[in-house]
Amino acid sequence: MTEKAKTKTGSDFFDQALQSCEQAFKTSLKLQEDAAKMWTSLYTKVPSMADYQKQATHLGEDSVKLFQKQVDESLQLVDDCSRASLDLFKKAVETTQSASVAEGQVKLQKLWESSLNSMQANTQAVVNLSQRLLNSWTEFARKGAAVAEAAAK
């Protein structure tokens, strides 16, 4: 494999890892947008807004806090993915600066191990974040449904 092909393959791998992180972030934002649309739709269908206003205000404040927490977690995940990618890039550059073939092979093996470990950690972090997002929005939906049900009575 030529140096140009190795560089392209490594570059493609890092591009793919970055795209995975970006896709996870976009999916999280899409989930939040869909939830906001659902709540907006729910608010417009409530029969008595006067009775509902106090509870809705509290629920709205909770949603802002929840949204901010999830954005912070998503940004932290993107930051972690970026740091891991930069660390892998540094190791890739170090691999090309080996004094001998044997040293290069050892560095390449460590690079692959680090890459796979990073990919596994990033994937697990995305899964964990998605699970927390879904759990948070599910709990929020339950609270909102209880408030809407109480207002409808």
PAVEX-998775 format. One record per atom (N, C-alpha, C): atom name; x, y, z; residue in three letters. Coordinates in steps of 0.1 Angstrom, whole numbers. Last residue first. Layout:
- a, east, north, up, r
- CA, X, Y, Z, Ala
...
END
This chain:
- a, east, north, up, r
- N, -596, 184, 329, Lys
- CA, -607, 179, 338, Lys
- C, -615, 191, 343, Lys
- N, -575, 194, 316, Ala
- CA, -587, 191, 308, Ala
- C, -599, 187, 317, Ala
- N, -556, 197, 335, Ala
- CA, -562, 209, 330, Ala
- C, -574, 206, 322, Ala
- N, -548, 170, 339, Ala
- CA, -554, 178, 350, Ala
- C, -561, 190, 345, Ala
- N, -538, 165, 314, Glu
- CA, -549, 157, 318, Glu
- C, -556, 165, 330, Glu
- N, -516, 182, 314, Ala
- CA, -526, 184, 304, Ala
- C, -539, 177, 308, Ala
- N, -501, 171, 335, Val
- CA, -506, 184, 336, Val
- C, -517, 187, 326, Val
- N, -496, 145, 324, Ala
- CA, -504, 146, 337, Ala
- C, -509, 161, 339, Ala
- N, -481, 152, 302, Ala
- CA, -494, 146, 300, Ala
- C, -503, 147, 313, Ala
- N, -459, 163, 314, Gly
- CA, -467, 171, 306, Gly
- C, -481, 165, 304, Gly
- N, -448, 140, 327, Lys
- CA, -452, 151, 335, Lys
- C, -462, 160, 327, Lys
- N, -443, 124, 304, Arg
- CA, -453, 120, 314, Arg
- C, -458, 131, 323, Arg
- N, -424, 140, 291, Ala
- CA, -437, 138, 285, Ala
- C, -448, 133, 295, Ala
- N, -403, 138, 309, Phe
- CA, -409, 151, 307, Phe
- C, -423, 149, 300, Phe
- N, -398, 111, 306, Glu
- CA, -403, 116, 319, Glu
- C, -409, 129, 318, Glu
- N, -390, 112, 280, Thr
- CA, -401, 103, 284, Thr
- C, -407, 108, 297, Thr
- N, -368, 128, 281, Trp
- CA, -379, 133, 274, Trp
- C, -392, 124, 277, Trp
- N, -351, 111, 296, Ser
- CA, -354, 125, 301, Ser
- C, -367, 130, 294, Ser
- N, -348, 89, 280, Asn
- CA, -354, 87, 294, Asn
- C, -359, 101, 299, Asn
- N, -336, 100, 257, Leu
- CA, -349, 94, 256, Leu
- C, -356, 92, 270, Leu
- N, -312, 109, 269, Leu
- CA, -321, 118, 262, Leu
- C, -335, 112, 262, Leu
- N, -301, 85, 278, Arg
- CA, -304, 95, 288, Arg
- C, -314, 105, 282, Arg
- N, -298, 72, 253, Gln
- CA, -306, 66, 263, Gln
- C, -310, 76, 273, Gln
- N, -279, 90, 241, Ser
- CA, -292, 88, 235, Ser
- C, -302, 82, 245, Ser
- N, -257, 86, 258, Leu
- CA, -264, 99, 257, Leu
- C, -278, 98, 251, Leu
- N, -252, 59, 253, Asn
- CA, -256, 63, 267, Asn
- C, -263, 77, 266, Asn
- N, -246, 60, 226, Val
- CA, -257, 51, 230, Val
- C, -262, 56, 244, Val
- N, -223, 77, 227, Val
- CA, -235, 81, 219, Val
- C, -247, 73, 224, Val
- N, -206, 60, 242, Ala
- CA, -210, 74, 247, Ala
- C, -223, 79, 240, Ala
- N, -203, 39, 225, Gln
- CA, -209, 37, 238, Gln
- C, -214, 50, 244, Gln
- N, -189, 52, 204, Thr
- CA, -202, 46, 202, Thr
- C, -210, 44, 215, Thr
- N, -166, 59, 218, Asn
- CA, -175, 70, 212, Asn
- C, -189, 64, 210, Asn
- N, -155, 34, 225, Ala
- CA, -159, 44, 236, Ala
- C, -168, 54, 230, Ala
- N, -151, 23, 199, Gln
- CA, -160, 17, 209, Gln
- C, -165, 26, 220, Gln
- N, -133, 42, 189, Met
- CA, -145, 40, 182, Met
- C, -156, 33, 192, Met
- N, -112, 38, 208, Ser
- CA, -118, 51, 207, Ser
- C, -132, 50, 200, Ser
- N, -105, 12, 202, Asn
- CA, -110, 15, 215, Asn
- C, -117, 28, 215, Asn
- N, -97, 15, 175, Leu
- CA, -108, 7, 178, Leu
- C, -114, 9, 192, Leu
- N, -75, 32, 179, Ser
- CA, -86, 36, 170, Ser
- C, -99, 28, 174, Ser
- N, -58, 17, 195, Ser
- CA, -64, 30, 200, Ser
- C, -76, 34, 192, Ser
- N, -52, -3, 177, Glu
- CA, -59, -6, 190, Glu
- C, -65, 6, 196, Glu
- N, -40, 12, 157, Trp
- CA, -52, 5, 154, Trp
- C, -60, 1, 167, Trp
- N, -18, 21, 172, Leu
- CA, -27, 31, 165, Leu
- C, -40, 24, 163, Leu
- N, -5, -2, 178, Lys
- CA, -10, 6, 189, Lys
- C, -21, 16, 184, Lys
- N, 3, -10, 152, Gln
- CA, -6, -18, 160, Gln
- C, -13, -10, 171, Gln
- N, 20, 12, 146, Leu
- CA, 8, 10, 138, Leu
- C, -3, 1, 145, Leu
- N, 40, 7, 165, Lys
- CA, 32, 20, 165, Lys
- C, 19, 18, 158, Lys
- N, 49, -17, 155, Val
- CA, 44, -16, 169, Val
- C, 35, -4, 170, Val
- N, 57, -10, 129, Gln
- CA, 47, -20, 131, Gln
- C, 41, -19, 145, Gln
- N, 78, 8, 135, Gly
- CA, 66, 13, 128, Gly
- C, 54, 3, 130, Gly
- N, 96, -9, 147, Glu
- CA, 90, 2, 155, Glu
- C, 78, 7, 148, Glu
- N, 102, -24, 124, Ala
- CA, 96, -31, 136, Ala
- C, 90, -20, 145, Ala
- N, 113, -6, 107, Val
- CA, 101, -12, 103, Val
- C, 94, -18, 115, Val
- N, 125, 24, 125, Ser
- CA, 127, 10, 118, Ser
- C, 113, 5, 115, Ser
- N, 117, 49, 133, Ala
- CA, 131, 47, 129, Ala
- C, 133, 33, 121, Ala
- N, 87, 65, 123, Ser
- CA, 94, 54, 130, Ser
- C, 108, 52, 124, Ser
- N, 68, 83, 115, Gln
- CA, 81, 88, 119, Gln
- C, 89, 77, 127, Gln
- N, 43, 73, 113, Thr
- CA, 51, 75, 100, Thr
- C, 65, 80, 103, Thr
- N, 34, 74, 139, Thr
- CA, 37, 61, 132, Thr
- C, 45, 62, 120, Thr
- N, 29, 100, 144, Glu
- CA, 41, 94, 150, Glu
- C, 44, 81, 144, Glu
- N, 6, 103, 129, Val
- CA, 17, 110, 125, Val
- C, 30, 104, 131, Val
- N, -11, 87, 145, Ala
- CA, -9, 83, 131, Ala
- C, 4, 90, 126, Ala
- N, -11, 101, 169, Lys
- CA, -5, 88, 169, Lys
- C, -2, 83, 155, Lys
- N, -25, 124, 160, Lys
- CA, -11, 125, 165, Lys
- C, -4, 112, 165, Lys
- N, -49, 112, 155, Phe
- CA, -42, 118, 144, Phe
- C, -27, 119, 148, Phe
- N, -57, 104, 180, Leu
- CA, -54, 94, 171, Leu
- C, -46, 99, 159, Leu
- N, -60, 130, 191, Asp
- CA, -51, 121, 197, Asp
- C, -47, 110, 187, Asp
- N, -81, 139, 175, Leu
- CA, -68, 146, 174, Leu
- C, -57, 137, 180, Leu
- N, -101, 121, 183, Ser
- CA, -97, 121, 169, Ser
- C, -83, 128, 168, Ser
- N, -104, 129, 210, Ala
- CA, -100, 115, 207, Ala
- C, -95, 114, 192, Ala
- N, -114, 155, 206, Arg
- CA, -101, 152, 213, Arg
- C, -96, 139, 210, Arg
- N, -138, 149, 193, Ser
- CA, -128, 157, 186, Ser
- C, -114, 155, 193, Ser
- N, -152, 135, 213, Cys
- CA, -149, 128, 200, Cys
- C, -138, 136, 193, Cys
- N, -154, 156, 232, Asp
- CA, -146, 143, 235, Asp
- C, -143, 136, 223, Asp
- N, -170, 174, 218, Asp
- CA, -157, 178, 223, Asp
- C, -148, 165, 225, Asp
- N, -193, 158, 216, Val
- CA, -186, 163, 204, Val
- C, -172, 167, 207, Val
- N, -199, 156, 243, Leu
- CA, -197, 144, 235, Leu
- C, -189, 148, 222, Leu
- N, -204, 182, 249, Gln
- CA, -193, 175, 256, Gln
- C, -189, 163, 248, Gln
- N, -227, 187, 234, Leu
- CA, -215, 194, 231, Leu
- C, -203, 188, 237, Leu
- N, -244, 170, 248, Ser
- CA, -242, 167, 234, Ser
- C, -229, 174, 230, Ser
- N, -246, 182, 273, Glu
- CA, -240, 168, 272, Glu
- C, -237, 165, 257, Glu
- N, -257, 207, 265, Asp
- CA, -244, 206, 272, Asp
- C, -237, 192, 271, Asp
- N, -282, 198, 256, Val
- CA, -272, 204, 247, Val
- C, -258, 204, 252, Val
- N, -292, 188, 280, Gln
- CA, -289, 179, 269, Gln
- C, -280, 185, 258, Gln
- N, -294, 211, 295, Lys
- CA, -286, 200, 300, Lys
- C, -282, 190, 288, Lys
- N, -312, 225, 280, Gln
- CA, -299, 230, 282, Gln
- C, -289, 219, 286, Gln
- N, -335, 209, 282, Phe
- CA, -329, 211, 269, Phe
- C, -315, 216, 270, Phe
- N, -340, 211, 309, Leu
- CA, -337, 198, 303, Leu
- C, -330, 200, 290, Leu
- N, -346, 238, 311, Lys
- CA, -334, 232, 319, Lys
- C, -330, 219, 313, Lys
- N, -368, 239, 295, Val
- CA, -356, 247, 291, Val
- C, -344, 242, 299, Val
- N, -386, 223, 309, Ser
- CA, -381, 219, 295, Ser
- C, -369, 227, 291, Ser
- N, -390, 237, 332, Asp
- CA, -383, 224, 333, Asp
- C, -378, 220, 319, Asp
- N, -404, 259, 321, Glu
- CA, -391, 261, 328, Glu
- C, -383, 248, 329, Glu
- N, -427, 245, 313, Gly
- CA, -418, 252, 303, Gly
- C, -404, 254, 309, Gly
- N, -438, 237, 337, Leu
- CA, -433, 227, 328, Leu
- C, -424, 233, 317, Leu
- N, -444, 263, 347, His
- CA, -434, 254, 354, His
- C, -429, 243, 345, His
- N, -463, 270, 328, Thr
- CA, -451, 278, 330, Thr
- C, -440, 270, 337, Thr
- N, -482, 251, 332, Ala
- CA, -475, 251, 319, Ala
- C, -462, 259, 320, Ala
- N, -492, 258, 357, Gln
- CA, -485, 245, 355, Gln
- C, -477, 245, 342, Gln
- N, -502, 283, 350, Lys
- CA, -492, 282, 361, Lys
- C, -485, 269, 359, Lys
- N, -521, 278, 329, Gln
- CA, -510, 287, 327, Gln
- C, -499, 285, 338, Gln
- N, -544, 264, 332, Tyr
- CA, -533, 256, 328, Tyr
- C, -520, 265, 328, Tyr
- N, -565, 281, 336, Asp
- CA, -562, 272, 346, Asp
- C, -548, 265, 344, Asp
- N, -563, 294, 311, Ala
- CA, -562, 302, 323, Ala
- C, -558, 293, 335, Ala
- N, -568, 276, 290, Met
- CA, -555, 281, 292, Met
- C, -553, 288, 305, Met
- N, -587, 250, 286, Ser
- CA, -587, 262, 295, Ser
- C, -573, 266, 298, Ser
- N, -581, 230, 266, Pro
- CA, -594, 237, 266, Pro
- C, -593, 250, 274, Pro
- N, -553, 225, 246, Val
- CA, -558, 225, 259, Val
- C, -570, 234, 260, Val
- N, -540, 226, 221, Lys
- CA, -553, 218, 222, Lys
- C, -559, 218, 236, Lys
- N, -517, 239, 223, Thr
- CA, -528, 246, 216, Thr
- C, -541, 238, 217, Thr
- N, -501, 221, 237, Tyr
- CA, -505, 234, 244, Tyr
- C, -517, 240, 236, Tyr
- N, -496, 201, 218, Leu
- CA, -504, 198, 230, Leu
- C, -509, 211, 236, Leu
- N, -480, 215, 200, Ser
- CA, -493, 210, 195, Ser
- C, -502, 207, 207, Ser
- N, -458, 219, 216, Thr
- CA, -465, 231, 211, Thr
- C, -479, 227, 206, Thr
- N, -451, 193, 220, Trp
- CA, -455, 201, 231, Trp
- C, -463, 213, 227, Trp
- N, -443, 185, 194, Met
- CA, -453, 178, 201, Met
- C, -459, 186, 212, Met
- N, -421, 203, 190, Lys
- CA, -433, 204, 182, Lys
- C, -445, 197, 188, Lys
- N, -404, 193, 210, Ala
- CA, -409, 207, 211, Ala
- C, -421, 209, 202, Ala
- N, -398, 168, 199, Ala
- CA, -405, 169, 212, Ala
- C, -411, 183, 214, Ala
- N, -385, 175, 176, Asp
- CA, -398, 168, 175, Asp
- C, -405, 169, 188, Asp
- N, -362, 188, 187, Glu
- CA, -371, 195, 179, Glu
- C, -385, 189, 178, Glu
- N, -351, 166, 200, Gln
- CA, -355, 177, 208, Gln
- C, -365, 186, 200, Gln
- N, -345, 150, 178, Leu
- CA, -353, 145, 188, Leu
- C, -359, 156, 197, Leu
- N, -326, 167, 165, Lys
- CA, -339, 163, 159, Lys
- C, -349, 158, 169, Lys
- N, -305, 166, 184, Leu
- CA, -312, 179, 181, Leu
- C, -326, 176, 175, Leu
- N, -298, 139, 181, Ser
- CA, -302, 145, 194, Ser
- C, -310, 157, 192, Ser
- N, -290, 139, 155, Thr
- CA, -301, 131, 159, Thr
- C, -306, 136, 172, Thr
- N, -267, 156, 156, Lys
- CA, -279, 160, 148, Lys
- C, -291, 152, 152, Lys
- N, -250, 140, 172, Phe
- CA, -255, 153, 177, Phe
- C, -267, 158, 169, Phe
- N, -247, 119, 155, Ala
- CA, -253, 116, 168, Ala
- C, -258, 130, 174, Ala
- N, -234, 131, 134, Gln
- CA, -247, 125, 132, Gln
- C, -254, 123, 145, Gln
- N, -210, 138, 145, Glu
- CA, -219, 149, 141, Glu
- C, -233, 143, 139, Glu
- N, -199, 113, 150, Cys
- CA, -202, 122, 161, Cys
- C, -212, 133, 157, Cys
- N, -197, 104, 123, Ser
- CA, -205, 97, 133, Ser
- C, -209, 106, 145, Ser
- N, -179, 122, 113, Gln
- CA, -193, 122, 108, Gln
- C, -202, 115, 117, Gln
- N, -156, 115, 127, Leu
- CA, -162, 128, 129, Leu
- C, -176, 129, 125, Leu
- N, -153, 89, 116, Ala
- CA, -155, 91, 130, Ala
- C, -161, 104, 134, Ala
- N, -148, 96, 89, Gln
- CA, -160, 88, 93, Gln
- C, -163, 89, 108, Gln
- N, -124, 110, 91, Asp
- CA, -136, 117, 86, Asp
- C, -149, 109, 90, Asp
- N, -108, 89, 100, Phe
- CA, -111, 101, 109, Phe
- C, -123, 108, 104, Phe
- N, -109, 73, 77, Phe
- CA, -113, 68, 90, Phe
- C, -117, 79, 99, Phe
- N, -98, 90, 57, Asp
- CA, -112, 85, 56, Asp
- C, -118, 80, 69, Asp
- N, -72, 91, 67, Ser
- CA, -81, 103, 66, Ser
- C, -95, 100, 65, Ser
- N, -64, 65, 63, Gly
- CA, -65, 71, 77, Gly
- C, -73, 83, 77, Gly
- N, -66, 64, 35, Thr
- CA, -74, 55, 44, Thr
- C, -75, 60, 58, Thr
- N, -48, 84, 28, Lys
- CA, -62, 85, 24, Lys
- C, -71, 76, 33, Lys
- N, -24, 73, 38, Thr
- CA, -29, 86, 43, Thr
- C, -44, 88, 40, Thr
- N, -23, 50, 22, Lys
- CA, -24, 49, 37, Lys
- C, -29, 62, 43, Lys
- N, -21, 61, -3, Ala
- CA, -32, 53, 0, Ala
- C, -34, 52, 15, Ala
- N, 4, 74, 0, Lys
- CA, -8, 82, -4, Lys
- C, -21, 74, 0, Lys
- N, 21, 53, 4, Glu
- CA, 19, 63, 15, Glu
- C, 7, 71, 12, Glu
- N, 6, 22, -9, Thr
- CA, 15, 34, -10, Thr
- C, 12, 43, 2, Thr
- N, 9, -12, 0, Met
- CA, 0, 0, 0, Met
- C, 9, 12, 0, Met
END
